[in-house]
Amino acid sequence: MKNNILTKAYKLIKNPKLINLAISKLGLYNSMDDKVYIEKMFKSIMGHPLNLKNPKTFNEKLQWLKLYDRNPEYTIMVDKYKVRYYISEKIGEEYLIPLLGVWDNPNDINFDLLPNQFVLKCNHNSGRVYICKDKESFEIIKVKKELKKDLKIDYYLPGREWPYKNVPRKIIAEKYITDETGSSLRDYKFYCFDGKAKVVGIYQDRYTDKETTGDFFDMDFNWLDFTFNMPNAKIKPSKPSHFEEMRKIAEILSEGIPHVRVDLYLSNDKIYFGELTFFDGSGFDKIEPLERDYKLGSWIKLPKIKKC
């Protein structure tokens, strides 16, 4: 136990992003102006100042988009509940993971009415997911406490990702889906630029006790030699079935948007929508080698809008 605490403390000390996010969670930066905060975080994490006048890298341009691309529709698109209606209109409800329930308070959840397997999460954040594979062993009291904490978190503050600021906070339950082997799903993350998918990231072993890996491919499915905040897999993932259909869906959903990441799943020969992400890693995750950060950045054409 002691060694585990020391390990976590060492990782925190060595990771400027975690240090700044920890300080942010204490509320010490809450009143700081968005631009000042973003510049402070960027320099601390990336090791060099943020260039907003002439951004070149992917991460720099994400910061610019945070500050100046304020399309109000983005708030609906990051809301994991309301986005379902958006997806239904764009590509059809058959691509939605079946919804089992929605609540404002975890105490309102009637677990007796839920199936033996399901997934719980809030609609206003990202990454916090509670997977139930067997209701008898599911720690309901603990999960309720965690969900109460999640509902209080202002997901906008740590990265100043403004679309999350005004999302009405709810809890949703979705059907638990797996791949054809019964294992956890791969995430297929399509990096799209003005309606064109350029790169797909395949993430494996998320929400498991294994190390999460991420591998990236171009649209001809050539493997790209770079990392994005996590290691590559030792065995490269194979090309998914329905790849071209997944690409088409991603391009429909990203049309008219300077950059958005479209996350999809493939479960038992069926494509499901995951989420839309405008600021991957909040623009604070290092892409290595740096040349790839510049390459991804070159695909973002910043809109000509009046800066506030």
C-alpha positions in Angstrom: 0.0 0.0 0.0 2.8 2.4 1.0 4.8 1.6 -2.1 1.7 2.2 -4.3 1.2 5.7 -2.7 4.9 6.5 -3.2 4.6 5.4 -6.9 1.6 7.7 -7.5 3.4 10.6 -5.7 6.5 10.1 -7.9 4.3 10.1 -11.1 2.6 13.2 -9.9 5.9 15.0 -9.3 7.3 14.0 -12.7 4.2 15.0 -14.6 3.5 18.7 -14.9 0.1 18.1 -16.4 -1.0 16.2 -13.3 0.5 18.8 -11.0 -1.4 21.6 -12.6 -4.6 19.6 -12.9 -4.3 18.8 -9.1 -3.9 22.5 -8.3 -6.9 23.3 -10.6 -9.0 20.7 -8.8 -8.3 22.6 -5.6 -10.0 25.6 -7.2 -6.9 27.9 -7.0 -7.2 28.7 -10.7 -11.0 29.0 -11.0 -11.1 32.8 -11.3 -8.2 33.0 -13.8 -9.0 34.3 -17.2 -9.2 31.5 -19.8 -6.4 32.8 -22.0 -4.1 33.3 -19.1 -4.8 29.9 -17.7 -4.4 28.1 -21.0 -1.1 29.9 -21.6 0.2 29.0 -18.1 -0.8 25.3 -18.5 0.6 25.0 -22.0 4.0 26.4 -21.1 4.2 24.3 -17.9 3.4 21.1 -19.7 4.9 21.5 -23.1 8.0 23.3 -22.0 7.6 26.3 -24.3 5.2 29.3 -24.7 1.9 28.9 -26.5 1.9 30.7 -29.9 -1.7 32.0 -30.4 -0.8 34.6 -33.0 0.6 32.0 -35.4 -0.2 28.5 -34.1 1.4 25.6 -36.0 1.1 22.4 -34.0 -2.0 20.4 -33.4 -1.9 21.2 -29.7 -1.4 24.9 -30.3 -4.4 25.0 -32.7 -6.6 23.2 -30.2 -5.9 26.0 -27.7 -6.8 28.6 -30.3 -10.0 26.8 -31.1 -10.9 26.7 -27.4 -10.6 30.4 -27.2 -12.0 31.6 -30.4 -14.2 29.0 -32.1 -17.4 29.3 -30.0 -20.1 27.5 -32.0 -22.9 27.0 -29.5 -23.9 23.7 -31.2 -20.7 22.2 -29.7 -22.3 22.1 -26.3 -25.0 19.7 -27.6 -22.4 17.6 -29.4 -20.3 17.0 -26.2 -23.4 16.3 -24.1 -23.6 12.5 -24.0 -27.3 12.6 -23.6 -28.4 15.3 -26.0 -25.9 14.2 -28.7 -28.1 11.1 -29.2 -30.7 13.3 -30.8 -28.0 14.9 -33.0 -26.7 11.5 -34.1 -30.2 10.2 -34.9 -30.7 13.1 -37.3 -27.3 12.9 -38.8 -26.8 9.2 -39.4 -29.7 7.4 -37.8 -30.6 6.0 -34.4 -29.4 2.5 -35.3 -25.8 3.7 -34.6 -26.7 4.6 -31.0 -25.9 2.3 -28.1 -29.3 1.4 -26.5 -30.2 3.8 -23.7 -31.4 2.1 -20.5 -32.2 5.2 -18.4 -31.4 8.8 -17.5 -31.4 10.4 -14.0 -30.5 13.7 -12.3 -29.5 12.0 -9.0 -27.8 8.6 -8.5 -30.3 7.9 -5.6 -33.1 7.8 -8.2 -31.6 4.9 -10.1 -33.6 1.7 -9.6 -30.9 -1.0 -10.1 -33.5 -3.7 -9.9 -34.9 -2.5 -13.3 -31.5 -2.6 -15.0 -30.2 -5.7 -16.7 -27.4 -7.8 -15.3 -24.8 -5.9 -17.4 -24.8 -2.1 -18.1 -22.6 1.0 -18.2 -23.2 4.1 -16.1 -21.6 7.5 -16.8 -22.3 11.2 -16.5 -23.2 13.2 -19.7 -21.0 16.2 -18.9 -17.5 14.8 -18.6 -15.2 12.2 -20.1 -13.3 9.1 -19.0 -15.3 8.4 -15.9 -17.3 5.2 -16.7 -18.7 2.5 -14.4 -19.1 -0.9 -16.0 -21.3 -3.5 -14.5 -20.6 -7.0 -15.8 -22.4 -8.8 -13.0 -25.0 -7.0 -10.9 -24.5 -9.2 -7.9 -20.9 -8.1 -7.5 -21.4 -4.5 -8.6 -20.6 -2.1 -5.7 -23.8 0.0 -6.0 -23.2 2.1 -2.8 -19.6 3.0 -3.9 -20.7 3.8 -7.4 -23.5 6.1 -6.2 -20.9 8.0 -4.1 -18.6 8.3 -7.1 -21.5 9.5 -9.3 -22.4 12.2 -6.8 -18.8 13.4 -6.9 -18.8 13.3 -10.7 -22.0 15.5 -10.9 -20.3 18.2 -8.8 -17.2 18.4 -11.1 -17.1 21.3 -13.5 -15.4 19.6 -16.4 -14.8 22.9 -18.1 -12.4 24.2 -15.6 -9.3 21.8 -15.8 -8.8 22.4 -19.5 -11.1 25.4 -20.2 -13.0 23.3 -22.7 -15.9 25.7 -22.9 -18.5 23.4 -24.6 -18.8 21.5 -21.3 -19.5 24.6 -19.3 -23.3 24.7 -19.8 -24.1 21.0 -20.2 -27.1 20.1 -17.9 -25.6 17.4 -15.7 -27.2 14.0 -15.8 -26.4 10.3 -15.3 -27.1 7.9 -18.2 -27.1 4.1 -18.4 -26.4 2.3 -21.6 -26.3 -1.3 -22.7 -23.0 -3.0 -22.1 -21.5 -4.1 -25.4 -18.4 -6.1 -26.2 -16.5 -7.3 -29.3 -17.2 -10.7 -30.9 -14.9 -12.4 -28.5 -16.7 -11.0 -25.4 -13.7 -8.8 -24.6 -13.6 -5.1 -24.0 -14.2 -3.0 -27.1 -11.5 -1.3 -29.2 -12.0 2.5 -29.6 -11.8 3.7 -33.2 -11.0 7.4 -33.0 -11.2 9.2 -36.3 -9.3 12.5 -36.5 -11.3 14.6 -38.9 -10.6 18.0 -40.4 -13.4 19.9 -42.2 -15.2 16.6 -42.9 -12.2 14.6 -44.0 -10.8 11.8 -41.9 -7.0 11.8 -42.0 -6.0 9.4 -39.2 -7.6 6.7 -37.1 -6.4 5.9 -33.7 -7.1 2.4 -32.4 -7.1 2.2 -28.6 -7.1 -1.1 -26.8 -7.6 -2.4 -23.3 -9.4 0.7 -22.0 -11.2 0.2 -18.6 -9.3 -3.0 -18.0 -6.4 -3.9 -15.7 -4.1 -3.9 -18.7 -2.1 -0.9 -20.0 -4.1 1.1 -22.6 -2.3 1.3 -25.9 -2.9 3.5 -29.0 -1.9 2.9 -32.6 -2.5 5.3 -35.5 -3.1 4.6 -39.1 -3.8 6.7 -42.2 -6.8 6.1 -44.4 -5.0 3.4 -46.4 -4.4 1.7 -43.1 -0.7 2.3 -43.1 0.7 2.3 -39.5 2.0 5.7 -38.4 5.1 5.7 -36.2 4.1 8.1 -33.3 2.6 8.1 -29.8 -0.1 10.2 -28.3 0.2 10.1 -24.5 0.3 6.3 -24.4 2.5 3.5 -25.9 1.9 1.6 -29.1 0.7 -2.0 -28.8 3.3 -4.7 -29.1 1.1 -6.4 -31.7 -0.5 -4.0 -34.1 -4.3 -4.1 -34.4 -5.7 -5.4 -37.6 -7.9 -3.4 -40.0 -11.5 -3.4 -38.7 -14.3 -4.8 -40.8 -16.6 -2.0 -42.1 -13.7 0.3 -42.0 -14.9 2.3 -45.0 -18.4 2.7 -43.5 -16.9 3.9 -40.3 -14.8 6.4 -42.2 -17.9 7.6 -44.0 -19.8 8.1 -40.7 -16.9 10.0 -39.2 -16.8 12.3 -42.2 -20.5 13.0 -42.1 -20.4 13.9 -38.4 -17.3 16.1 -38.9 -18.6 18.1 -41.9 -18.1 21.8 -41.5 -16.0 21.6 -38.3 -12.3 22.6 -38.3 -11.4 19.6 -36.2 -13.3 17.0 -34.3 -12.4 13.4 -33.2 -15.2 11.0 -33.9 -15.2 7.9 -31.7 -16.8 4.7 -32.9 -17.1 1.1 -31.7 -17.5 -2.2 -33.6 -19.5 -4.8 -31.7 -20.5 -8.1 -33.3 -20.4 -6.7 -36.8 -22.3 -3.6 -35.9 -21.0 0.0 -35.7 -21.9 2.2 -32.7 -21.3 5.8 -32.0 -19.1 6.7 -29.0 -18.6 10.4 -28.6 -17.4 13.6 -30.3 -14.2 15.2 -28.9 -13.1 18.7 -29.9 -10.0 19.0 -27.8 -8.1 15.6 -27.6 -6.2 15.5 -24.3 -7.4 19.1 -23.8 -4.5 20.0 -26.1 -2.0 19.2 -23.3 -1.0 15.6 -24.3 2.4 15.4 -26.0 2.6 13.9 -29.4 5.9 12.3 -30.2 7.8 12.8 -32.3 7.1 16.5 -32.5 7.0 16.4 -36.3 3.7 14.6 -36.0 2.3 17.3 -33.8 3.1 19.8 -36.7 1.6 17.4 -39.3 -1.7 17.0 -37.5 -1.7 20.8 -36.9 -1.2 21.5 -40.6 -4.6 19.8 -41.3 -6.5 22.3 -39.1 -7.6 25.3 -41.0 -8.5 27.9 -38.5 -11.7 29.8 -39.2 -11.6 33.5 -39.8 -13.6 34.8 -36.9 -13.5 37.9 -34.8 -11.5 37.3 -31.6 -13.2 38.5 -28.4 
